Each structure stands twice: as structure tokens, then as C-alpha cells.
Amino acid sequence: YGDHRDLHKEYRRQRQMCIRDRIASVQAVKVNRLQMLSWAFLIGLFLATSLVTGLMSLLLTLPLIGHSTWHLYRLIIEPQHKT
């Protein structure tokens, strides 16, 4: 059967990275409060527009929001990890 202790090392590392990234995200929101509120407003506006159009524009809106959010996250978070 072998030794199963090595299997848990990867899960522990993933959990530690998840906690580290959550802390970094909370710090980013605290530092960039106005920008985060503006982005949340835009997301709400996009979703409201999608509701008005019968949810058909979600096909365009959700990938756009997801892609943009990922790039904004990387712009904010990665400079913190490089130092």
C-alpha cells in the first residue's frame, strides 16, 4: 500500500497558498477601496443590463467580466508578491 503521508503535502501547500491569496485580496480591497467600489458598480450595471435584455447578453457579459477581473487582480496582486 505504501506511505500516504506524501499525498497530504500538496493539499497543505494549496491550503497555505489559498490563505495567503485571501489575505492579499483583502489587503488590496482595503488599499484600493474606491477602485473596488467602482468595479463592483460596473459589474452590477453589466448584470442589470443583462437582466433587461432577457439574460441573452450574459453570453457576452460574463466572459468579459471574468477576463477583466482576472487581469485587474493580477495588476493589483502581483506587485505585492514580487517585493
N, C-alpha and C positions, 0 to 999 in steps of 0.2 A: 504494500500500500504506500509506503514511502512517508516522508515527512511533509506535513501540510502547513507547517509554520511559515514557509516562504510565501504561500499564497496570500497571507494577510498583510504582508509588507506593502504590496501595491495598493490595496484598499486603504491602508493607513496613510500612505502618501497622497492619494487622491483626496481623502478627507481633510488632510492638512492644507492642501492647495485650495480646496473649496472654502475653508475657513479664512485663509489668507486673502482670497479674492473677495469674499464678502466684506471683510474689514476694509479693504482698499476701495470697494464700491461705496460703502457708507462714508468714508472719508472724502471721496470725490464729490458726493452729493453735498456734504457739509461745506466744502470749499467752493463749489460751483452752484450754489443754490438757485440763483436767478436763471442760469442757463438750463438747469434741470427742470425748473418750473415751466420755462418756455417750451422745452422739448415735450414735456407732458401735455401742455396745452395743444401743441401741434398734433400729437398723436390722437388726442381726444377729438380735435377738429377733423382729422382724416377719418376716424372711425364714425363720427357723426355724419359726415358726408356719405360714407358707405351705407349707413342705415337709410338715409334719404333716397339713395339710388337703388334700394332693394337688395343690398348686400352684394350686388354684382361687381362693384368697384373694389371689393375686398381682394379680388384676384390680382389687382394691381397694387393696392394699398399695403397689404400685409408683407409681401416681399420687399417693398420699398422701405417700410418702417424697419423691418428686421435688418436689412442690409445697412441702412443708415445708422441704426443704433449700434451695430457691431463696430462700424468704423469710428463713431464718436467715442465708444467705450475704449477702443484701442488708443485713440488720441489722448484721452484723459489718463488712462491707467498705465500704459507702458512707460511714459517718462518717470513715473513714480518707482517702477521696478528697476530701472536702469541705474539709479543712483545707489 
